Amino acid sequence: MAPGGVATGIKLPADMSESGAVRLGGVRSNMPGMAQAAHLAASITFLASNDSVNINGAILPSDGGWSAV
């Protein structure tokens, strides 16, 4: 599994760099917010269940679409 950012309570800088803001500007409005631990737990539960019996050797992004940017 390839988890993305997760809200953990760790403080991040309030301001994004100028180049980062330009790169992510239009995309950020379409993306979901930061994932909660329960969101990742749902992906992990799926992988541990019988429903994922045919998944083998795959990287499952669990990042709300951020890896597609």
Secondary structure, 3 states (H helix, E strand, C coil): CEECCECCCCCCCCCCCHHHHHHHHHHHCCCCCCECHHHHHHHHHHHHCHHHCCCCCCCCEECCCHHHC
